């Protein structure tokens, strides 16, 4: 139930922010975004869906993923996710 409330609030925030600034910034916290397990597949599926939806609506957006892992180059993380989960280009 709490997730539904959070999703609705995020949707409202995104709409207001896009109307005010013309660009959307989305931040996601995932402690192990580079691990390659089931939770990571959900994360990257969400990111891919968000990017496809925003592309359809012609909305400029940036997605930031905050992780507890040691620093790894973003290109390496995206390439690994694309290859492991068979997703279209995420970058």
C-alpha positions as CSV (number, residue, x, y, z in Angstrom):
1,X,0.0,0.0,0.0
2,X,2.8,2.4,0.9
3,X,4.4,1.8,-2.5
4,X,1.3,2.9,-4.3
5,X,1.3,6.2,-2.4
6,X,5.0,6.7,-3.1
7,X,4.4,6.1,-6.8
8,X,1.5,8.5,-7.0
9,X,3.5,11.2,-5.2
10,X,6.5,10.6,-7.5
11,X,4.2,11.0,-10.5
12,X,2.8,14.3,-9.2
13,X,6.3,15.6,-8.5
14,X,7.6,14.6,-11.9
15,X,4.7,16.4,-13.7
16,X,5.2,19.6,-11.7
17,X,8.9,19.5,-12.2
18,X,8.7,19.0,-15.9
19,X,6.2,21.9,-16.2
20,X,8.4,24.2,-14.2
21,X,11.9,23.4,-15.6
22,X,11.3,21.5,-18.9
23,X,13.7,18.8,-17.8
24,X,13.2,15.9,-15.4
25,X,15.7,14.5,-12.9
26,X,15.0,11.1,-11.4
27,X,17.0,9.7,-8.6
28,X,16.9,6.0,-7.6
29,X,18.6,4.4,-4.6
30,X,19.8,0.9,-5.1
31,X,22.5,-0.5,-2.9
32,X,23.8,-3.0,-5.4
33,X,23.0,-1.8,-8.9
34,X,25.9,-3.7,-10.5
35,X,25.4,-7.2,-8.9
36,X,23.3,-8.7,-11.7
37,X,20.7,-10.5,-9.7
38,X,16.8,-10.4,-9.7
39,X,16.6,-7.1,-7.9
40,X,18.9,-5.5,-10.4
41,X,16.8,-6.8,-13.3
42,X,13.8,-5.0,-11.8
43,X,15.8,-1.8,-11.4
44,X,17.1,-1.8,-15.0
45,X,13.6,-2.8,-16.3
46,X,12.2,0.2,-14.5
47,X,14.9,2.5,-15.8
48,X,14.4,1.2,-19.3
49,X,10.6,1.7,-19.1
50,X,11.0,5.2,-17.7
51,X,13.4,6.2,-20.5
52,X,11.1,4.7,-23.2
53,X,8.0,6.5,-21.8
54,X,9.8,9.9,-21.5
55,X,11.2,9.4,-25.0
56,X,7.7,8.9,-26.4
57,X,6.5,12.1,-24.6
58,X,9.6,13.9,-25.8
59,X,10.6,14.9,-22.3
60,X,14.2,15.5,-21.5
61,X,15.3,13.5,-18.5
62,X,18.3,12.4,-16.5
63,X,18.3,9.3,-14.3
64,X,20.7,9.0,-11.4
65,X,21.2,5.7,-9.6
66,X,22.8,6.0,-6.2
67,X,24.6,2.8,-5.1
68,X,26.5,1.7,-2.1
69,X,29.1,-0.2,-4.2
70,X,32.6,1.1,-4.8
71,X,32.9,3.5,-7.7
72,X,32.6,1.8,-11.0
73,X,32.5,3.7,-14.3
74,X,28.9,4.3,-15.5
75,X,29.6,3.1,-19.0
76,X,30.7,-0.3,-17.5
77,X,27.6,-0.6,-15.4
78,X,25.3,0.2,-18.3
79,X,27.0,-2.1,-20.7
80,X,26.9,-5.0,-18.1
81,X,23.1,-4.4,-17.5
82,X,22.4,-4.2,-21.3
83,X,24.3,-7.4,-21.9
84,X,23.1,-9.4,-18.9
85,X,19.4,-8.5,-19.0
86,X,19.1,-8.2,-22.8
87,X,17.9,-4.6,-22.8
88,X,18.1,-1.9,-25.4
89,X,20.6,0.8,-24.9
90,X,20.1,2.4,-21.5
91,X,22.6,5.3,-21.9
